[in-house]
Amino acid sequence: MADIMTLKKFEALSPFEIKDELINLAKATSKATQSAFLNAGRGNPNWIATAPREGFFLLGQFAVSESKRVMEHPAGVGGMPQVAGIAGRLEAWLGKHSDMPGAGFLSEMTQFAIKKFGFDGDAFVHELVDSIIGDNYPVPDRMLVHNERIVHEYLMWAMCGQPQPSGKFDLYAVEGGTAAMCYIFKSLKANRLLLPGDTIALGTPIFTPYLEMTHLEDYDLKVVHVRAPQENKFQYTDEELKKLEDPKVKAFFVVNPGNPTGMALNKETIGKITNLVKTKRPDMMVLTDDVYGTFVDDFRSLLGELPQNTIGVYSYSKYFGCTGWRLGVISVHEDNIYDRMIGKLNDADLKALDKRYGALTLEPRKVKFIDRIVADSRDVALNHTAGLSLPQQVMMSLFSLAEMMDTQKLYQKACKEIVHRRAQTLIDSIGLQLAGNPNYDAYYGLLDFEFWARKNIGDNAVEYLKKNVHPLDLAFRLAEAYGIVLLNGGGFDAPNWSLRVSLANLPDEAYEQIGRGVRLIARGYRDAYEASEKVPAK
């Protein structure tokens, strides 16, 4: 077992930084023992959505042909694709290349979108073609017109559930969920909605950046933890939710389904939060990060229940296997408390914001909060070059349309089956008997080692561990002894003696090996305890 003082120096680090040390240890062990290196510390899925990608890469070939149709210089110079007649030319081109991967998808996709949304065919296809070429700045800078309509419809299915909220959301396409977090935090501060010293609530356990960003000197926020204990199936208790009644709590930040717990808020919990906000805290800002929602049947986000209060964050990364594409969306309802709160700021603050956004418009007070987020993401002065790159927005459209066209939800069923199969393998390998939970996304597993160890090596051995062994020893021993990387749960404000396991990024058989590694370490801890009992006291 590692020395307690040695491990204490890692306590201040994020689990994602500790991970680098664990990876080095695990790789060295794997090399020395010629065994597998198993990194279940990061949630990058090891599957991808193929059909929309085939369509994307084939669309790029058509786009180049369109450029050459306008101008073809011997030196390799092409022109900018033209609108008139482009939908017909795409269909004819696809007919000639019908044997190429993606041709059928592209043909079906364009006709589906034109019919479903009432798009003008040439305008829609030109947006795709000109954007995949990437020869223009994003216009509008917040999000392409057709892409916003498409993504809005996708989010209604993926996030809002039933009944869908009335009205519409304004969307901002961003570089993944992480960019969304950064931009939202920045704009809340810039618009005097969250100031240093203000209090917010975090639904914990939670994705570690939400714990870490709040303490940066940029924001310096006071934090109240609204806990979802394992004993309550990772749902917030009534006692914890009561903390939100305090008017000092200006905002409530939630990851739903949870990371690292993998548990979505159930209907009862959502109902309690909704009732609390509507009856006692209509002024409370809500931020919900719902990236894993598509892995839960009948998922319902707070975005659907409390659209006026809630800023939504969604990333395509996990569901479509596209972490490298950096595709995310910020959602703010057209009727929201943020615009109203800005309008009620004191005169000095309003004048300061007039100056901040004055270069954008002659009437800066009419700039909506979502558009302020766009401007703030480029430090306002560079607002004219804001926006997600256009090829990325095309990929976003194709992913969204592929899901809409899949009326039987075969892709979603396949993704769920992958992670649930791996979760069951891990559960079986450590000898647990767990009842199924419809709110569990199975993307991550939170292994409460203390809870498991009490049943398997005894209470006395566990008490010995807690007294003599640092909780980080568990993650370090897994890496050093068996080449396995898991993240420490304590860094997510989960129990100290817990581990987060990504069920998305390793082959199925790896999870049996992870379970075996956990069992062997527990046996070693038990042996150490039994040896200590045999040593005469001095």
Buried (B, 14 or more C-beta within 10 A) or exposed (E): BBEEEEBEEBBEBBBBEBBEBBBEBBBBBBEEEEBBBBBBBBBBBEBEBBBBBBBBEBBBBBBBBBBBBEEEEEEEEBBEBBBEEBBEBBBEBBEEBEEBBBBBBBBBBBEBBBEBBEBEBBBBBBBBBBBBBBBEEBEEBBBBEBBBBBBBBBBBBBBBBEEEBEEBBBBBBBBBBBBBBBBBBBBBBBBBBBEEEBBBBBBBBBBBBBBEBBEEEEBEBBBBBBBBBBEEBBBBBEEBBEBBEBEEBBBBBBBBBBBBBBBBBBEEBBEBBBEBBEEBBEEBBBBBBBBBBBBBEEBBBBBBBBBBBBBBBBBBBBBBBBBEBBBBBBBBBEEBBBBEBBEEBEEEBBBBBEEBBBEBEEEBEEBBBBBBBBBBBBEBEEBEEBBBBBBBBBBBBBBBBBBBBBEEBEBBEEBBEBBBEBBBBBBEBBEBEEEEBEBBBBBBBBBBBBBBBBEBBBEEBBEBBEEBBBBBBBBBBBBBBBBBBBBBBBBBBBBBBBBBBBBBBBEEEBBBBBBBBBBBBBEBBBEBBBEEEEEEEE
